[in-house]
């Protein structure tokens, strides 16, 4: 562990459950790297992701964005290609983009959006898009005929949240350069969306634990009773 990390750990009481505003402020203060660190939120839920009726997945546009420039690729045809480019898509097209990804192992993009009529084509590269978390999905709004809206949202700071195998959601809520208020607004928006997405089959305590941390910093635990 580096000196900066050790110094940061000293400022945090690992036995304490902080309220969200204090936790976000602490996480921001521990970001001491030379680059603009991402502030991440980790939410452990009282559900079992192995069951289809206990999945938690969705997307939300953070009030202050993520602070990251997002490159959008859109699979579409006809007028929808130009519509996507006019909305700010970095790349838009069809078969030729599939060939580029397959032939050149090209991944100069962060989000993939597709019109429903292109999903058959996109499915051919599902094995390479899937593991990278890039496969378009109707639940996250990335399979849609309204490509202009989808592009605008991802550029504005739309993030997707979903459970991993250990029933934890990991999401960015901004950068260390954000103000504490901006980070808190983004935190509240994410937690609000996750709480709203609670499956009917979920029993007992839904929000088990919450923590925030900068890229290189230690985790700051939040009192789950103080969220929502």
TORTILO-839871 format. One record per residue (C-alpha): chain; x, y, z; residue in one letter. Coordinates in steps of 0.001 Angstrom, whole numbers. Example, Ala and Ser with C-alpha at 12.3 -4.5 7.8 and 13.67 -1.06 7.14 Angstrom:
% TORTILO-839871
A/12300/-4500/7800/A
A/13670/-1060/7140/S
This chain:
% TORTILO-839871
A/0/0/0/X
A/1296/3454/-899/X
A/1832/6264/1601/X
A/-1152/8249/251/X
A/-3455/5246/713/X
A/-2203/4661/4270/X
A/-2701/8367/5083/X
A/-6237/8190/3665/X
A/-7097/5116/5731/X
A/-6181/7043/8894/X
A/-8900/9623/8144/X
A/-11628/6958/8024/X
A/-13063/5075/10978/X
A/-13562/1580/9508/X
A/-15981/670/12312/X
A/-18254/3633/11624/X
A/-21250/3757/9288/X
A/-21280/7295/7893/X
A/-24244/9240/6627/X
A/-24160/9625/2806/X
A/-23037/13282/2670/X
A/-20114/12684/5059/X
A/-19095/9488/3239/X
A/-19069/11170/-168/X
A/-17000/14054/1248/X
A/-14503/11588/2751/X
A/-14196/9581/-473/X
A/-13550/12807/-2395/X
A/-10896/13888/126/X
A/-9022/10571/-217/X
A/-8581/11006/-3994/X
A/-4933/12040/-4038/X
A/-3725/10561/-7328/X
A/-2286/12721/-10113/X
A/-5291/11941/-12346/X
A/-8952/12827/-11775/X
A/-10090/9735/-9888/X
A/-13546/8252/-10324/X
A/-15764/8072/-7246/X
A/-17538/4722/-7215/X
A/-20512/3412/-5285/X
A/-20883/-231/-4252/X
A/-24321/-1459/-3148/X
A/-24882/-4960/-1751/X
A/-28498/-6094/-2008/X
A/-30487/-8677/-83/X
A/-31540/-10558/-3205/X
A/-30330/-13664/-5017/X
A/-29268/-12811/-8569/X
A/-29440/-16497/-9550/X
A/-33233/-16169/-9631/X
A/-34771/-14392/-12612/X
A/-37438/-12746/-10430/X
A/-34763/-11178/-8182/X
A/-32689/-9495/-10870/X
A/-32021/-5781/-10403/X
A/-31059/-3967/-13575/X
A/-31730/-624/-15168/X
A/-30255/2686/-16218/X
A/-30346/6261/-15012/X
A/-29073/9620/-16247/X
A/-27044/11063/-13368/X
A/-27955/14729/-12648/X
A/-24341/15855/-13099/X
A/-23134/13135/-15483/X
A/-20126/10912/-14833/X
A/-17379/13329/-15814/X
A/-16302/10848/-18474/X
A/-16439/11424/-22223/X
A/-18536/8564/-23582/X
A/-18018/7234/-27103/X
A/-21253/5885/-28591/X
A/-21580/3348/-31389/X
A/-25010/2901/-32991/X
A/-26097/-70/-35105/X
A/-28857/1154/-37423/X
A/-29860/1361/-41056/X
A/-31451/3845/-43439/X
A/-32280/7291/-42028/X
A/-31523/6122/-38496/X
A/-27763/6140/-39246/X
A/-27763/9879/-39976/X
A/-30169/10516/-37090/X
A/-27675/8881/-34716/X
A/-24720/10859/-36114/X
A/-26677/14128/-35927/X
A/-27420/13372/-32249/X
A/-23699/13046/-31510/X
A/-22963/9340/-32031/X
A/-19256/8733/-32628/X
A/-19950/5857/-35024/X
A/-23112/4607/-36751/X
A/-23729/1933/-39341/X
A/-24466/-1738/-39808/X
A/-22698/-4765/-41267/X
A/-19463/-2843/-41906/X
A/-19077/-2084/-38176/X
A/-19675/-5729/-37276/X
A/-16946/-6695/-39765/X
A/-14581/-4094/-38280/X
A/-15125/-5439/-34742/X
A/-14704/-9050/-35888/X
A/-11768/-8470/-38229/X
A/-9779/-5800/-36405/X
A/-10740/-6487/-32779/X
A/-11870/-2842/-32774/X
A/-13340/-1481/-29539/X
A/-12950/2306/-29717/X
A/-16325/2860/-28037/X
A/-17877/2758/-24560/X
A/-21601/2194/-25246/X
A/-23437/289/-27984/X
A/-26955/1269/-29033/X
A/-29010/-626/-31626/X
A/-32376/-374/-33320/X
A/-34505/-3528/-32789/X
A/-34243/-4479/-36482/X
A/-30426/-4651/-36142/X
A/-30315/-7030/-33183/X
A/-29990/-10064/-35482/X
A/-26808/-8532/-36911/X
A/-25517/-7431/-33506/X
A/-26196/-10935/-32148/X
A/-23385/-12252/-34346/X
A/-20861/-10416/-32150/X
A/-22694/-11064/-28887/X
A/-19885/-13339/-27701/X
A/-17396/-10465/-27824/X
A/-19731/-7645/-26742/X
A/-21336/-9578/-23867/X
A/-18252/-10190/-21681/X
A/-17309/-6499/-22041/X
A/-20767/-5405/-20877/X
A/-21418/-3776/-24262/X
A/-24376/-5812/-25528/X
A/-27397/-3540/-26184/X
A/-30368/-4290/-23934/X
A/-33964/-2986/-23943/X
A/-33935/-2687/-20107/X
A/-31099/-190/-20227/X
A/-32655/1720/-23118/X
A/-29931/780/-25593/X
A/-32257/-1176/-27903/X
A/-34600/1456/-29290/X
A/-35868/3132/-32462/X
A/-35328/6520/-30791/X
A/-31581/6502/-31367/X
A/-31279/10281/-30993/X
A/-32673/10169/-27451/X
A/-30512/7164/-26527/X
A/-27344/8893/-27780/X
A/-28231/12142/-25976/X
A/-28761/10250/-22710/X
A/-25475/8328/-22768/X
A/-23612/11521/-23646/X
A/-25343/13306/-20731/X
A/-24115/10731/-18216/X
A/-26462/7771/-18348/X
A/-25150/4785/-16423/X
A/-26362/1211/-16291/X
A/-26621/-599/-12980/X
A/-26884/-4350/-12608/X
A/-26114/-7022/-10037/X
A/-22920/-9003/-10303/X
A/-22695/-12675/-9229/X
A/-22164/-11632/-5598/X
A/-25356/-9489/-5544/X
A/-23408/-6219/-5603/X
A/-23948/-3228/-7901/X
A/-20831/-1227/-8809/X
A/-21368/2204/-10397/X
A/-19456/5444/-10925/X
A/-21109/8538/-9418/X
A/-18678/11133/-10756/X
A/-15106/12358/-10495/X
A/-13008/13617/-7586/X
A/-13073/17057/-9275/X
A/-16862/17229/-8748/X
A/-18183/19226/-5795/X
A/-19458/17311/-2763/X
A/-22982/18494/-3662/X
A/-22727/17124/-7212/X
A/-21469/13759/-5949/X
A/-24218/13604/-3328/X
A/-26893/14433/-5967/X
A/-25576/11640/-8202/X
A/-25401/9230/-5237/X
A/-29021/10009/-4292/X
A/-30174/9512/-7897/X
A/-28460/6112/-8162/X
A/-29749/4856/-4796/X
A/-33236/6120/-5613/X
A/-33247/4170/-8880/X
A/-31959/983/-7232/X
A/-34575/1212/-4456/X
A/-37317/1799/-7034/X
A/-36133/-1302/-8920/X
A/-36627/-3555/-5885/X
A/-38057/-6876/-7120/X
A/-41389/-7976/-5656/X
A/-39751/-11323/-4797/X
A/-37108/-9665/-2579/X
A/-37641/-10475/1095/X
A/-36047/-9039/4229/X
A/-33523/-6190/4198/X
A/-33080/-4963/610/X
A/-30098/-2573/974/X
A/-27569/-4680/2907/X
A/-24549/-2401/2675/X
A/-23338/663/786/X
A/-19830/2045/368/X
A/-18173/4757/-1695/X
A/-14520/4967/-2708/X
A/-12208/6810/-5055/X
A/-10286/4784/-7659/X
A/-7140/4563/-5534/X
A/-8671/5216/-2108/X
A/-10154/3082/678/X
A/-13865/2328/951/X
A/-16093/4463/3172/X
A/-19065/2551/4623/X
A/-22504/4191/4662/X
A/-25302/3494/7108/X
A/-27892/1635/4948/X
A/-30675/3022/7157/X
A/-29776/6538/6007/X
A/-30339/5919/2286/X
A/-33628/6010/452/X
